Amino acid sequence: MSTTGTRTVAIVLDPSFAARLASLADRAAVWIVDSAMNRPAIEALWTARRIQQASYDVTVFRPIPDLSSEEHLMGVLRSIQRHADAVDEEERVPLEWIEVYGIAPSPAIEALLRANGFGGSAPLSDGFRARKRRDG
């Protein structure tokens, strides 16, 4: 059965994003940096998913001390792509948008987005969003 529609993935690099996590997870799959401040909100959503069968899709990644925010973003984008490639093509919902919180777009990030098939970025109050280019 083919799935229609598109999806948004949010990448949170902000270690103090916790208060906004639930509302973001209500509308997008979230990849969020592990931190002392974010961890209680992450675990609350995981508990809701397990106990209440809530549909939150929250993935945690650990910060690597010597990596820049841009390098973390690049690593998470690679992981998202590997995850998407592992899903059966008939069940895959195409990624249309990414939203990134905790970092502003820079020339290096714009180049990274283009290299990963995204168009230019649009600002958010504490980050940016970018749309996947459509070929053809």
C-alpha positions as CSV (number, residue, x, y, z in Angstrom):
1,M,0.0,0.0,0.0
2,S,1.5,3.3,-1.1
3,T,1.5,6.2,1.4
4,T,0.7,9.6,0.1
5,G,1.6,13.0,1.4
6,T,4.8,14.4,2.6
7,R,6.5,14.9,5.9
8,T,8.5,17.4,7.9
9,V,11.6,16.5,10.0
10,A,12.7,18.9,12.7
11,I,16.4,18.9,13.8
12,V,16.9,20.5,17.2
13,L,20.4,21.5,18.1
14,D,19.3,23.7,21.0
15,P,20.2,22.0,24.3
16,S,17.4,24.0,26.1
17,F,14.5,23.4,23.7
18,A,12.6,21.1,26.1
19,A,9.6,23.4,26.8
20,R,8.7,23.5,23.1
21,L,9.4,19.8,22.2
22,A,5.9,18.5,22.7
23,S,4.2,21.0,20.4
24,L,6.9,20.4,17.8
25,A,6.6,16.6,18.1
26,D,2.8,17.0,17.5
27,R,3.4,18.1,13.9
28,A,6.8,16.7,12.9
29,A,9.3,13.9,13.4
30,V,12.0,15.3,15.7
31,W,15.7,14.6,16.0
32,I,16.9,16.3,19.1
33,V,20.2,16.8,20.8
34,D,20.5,15.0,24.1
35,S,21.1,17.4,27.1
36,A,20.2,17.6,30.7
37,M,17.5,20.2,29.9
38,N,16.0,18.3,27.0
39,R,16.1,14.8,28.5
40,P,13.0,15.0,30.8
41,A,10.8,16.3,27.9
42,I,12.2,13.5,25.6
43,E,11.4,10.8,28.1
44,A,7.9,12.2,28.8
45,L,7.1,11.9,25.1
46,W,8.6,8.4,24.9
47,T,6.4,7.4,27.9
48,A,3.3,8.9,26.2
49,R,4.1,7.0,23.1
50,R,4.5,3.7,25.0
51,I,1.6,4.1,27.5
52,Q,-0.9,6.1,25.5
53,Q,0.1,4.9,22.0
54,A,0.8,8.5,21.1
55,S,2.4,8.8,17.7
56,Y,5.4,10.9,18.6
57,D,8.5,10.2,16.5
58,V,11.4,11.5,18.6
59,T,15.0,10.5,18.0
60,V,17.8,11.6,20.2
61,F,21.4,12.2,19.2
62,R,24.3,12.9,21.5
63,P,26.5,16.0,21.0
64,I,30.1,15.4,20.2
65,P,32.2,18.0,21.9
66,D,34.6,18.8,19.1
67,L,32.0,19.1,16.4
68,S,30.5,22.4,15.3
69,S,26.8,22.9,14.9
70,E,27.2,22.6,11.2
71,E,29.0,19.3,11.5
72,H,26.2,18.0,13.9
73,L,23.6,19.1,11.3
74,M,25.5,17.3,8.5
75,G,25.6,14.1,10.6
76,V,22.0,14.2,11.4
77,L,21.0,14.8,7.8
78,R,23.1,11.7,6.8
79,S,21.3,9.7,9.5
80,I,17.9,10.8,8.4
81,Q,18.8,9.8,4.8
82,R,20.0,6.3,6.0
83,H,16.9,5.9,8.0
84,A,14.7,6.8,5.0
85,D,16.6,4.5,2.7
86,A,16.0,1.6,5.1
87,V,12.2,2.0,4.9
88,D,10.3,0.0,2.2
89,E,9.8,2.3,-0.7
90,E,6.0,1.6,-0.8
91,E,5.7,2.6,2.8
92,R,8.0,5.6,2.6
93,V,6.5,9.1,3.0
94,P,8.7,11.6,1.1
95,L,10.6,14.2,3.1
96,E,9.5,17.6,2.0
97,W,10.6,20.0,4.8
98,I,13.3,20.2,7.4
99,E,13.2,22.7,10.2
100,V,16.4,23.3,12.1
101,Y,16.3,24.9,15.6
102,G,19.3,26.3,17.5
103,I,21.4,27.5,14.6
104,A,21.1,30.2,12.0
105,P,21.8,29.5,8.3
106,S,25.3,30.3,7.1
107,P,26.9,30.0,3.7
108,A,28.3,26.6,4.8
109,I,24.8,25.4,5.8
110,E,23.3,26.7,2.6
111,A,25.9,24.7,0.7
112,L,25.1,21.6,2.8
113,L,21.4,22.0,2.2
114,R,21.9,22.3,-1.6
115,A,24.2,19.2,-1.6
116,N,21.4,17.3,0.2
117,G,18.7,18.3,-2.3
118,F,17.2,21.3,-0.5
119,G,16.5,24.7,-1.8
120,G,17.3,27.9,0.1
121,S,16.4,28.4,3.7
122,A,13.7,30.6,5.2
123,P,14.2,32.0,8.7
124,L,12.4,30.9,11.8
125,S,12.5,32.8,15.1
126,D,15.3,30.5,16.3
127,G,16.5,28.6,13.2
128,F,15.3,28.0,9.7
129,R,13.4,25.7,7.4
130,A,14.2,24.4,4.0
131,R,12.1,22.5,1.4
132,K,13.3,19.6,-0.6
133,R,13.7,20.4,-4.3
134,R,11.5,18.6,-6.7
135,D,13.2,17.2,-9.7
136,G,11.6,17.3,-13.0
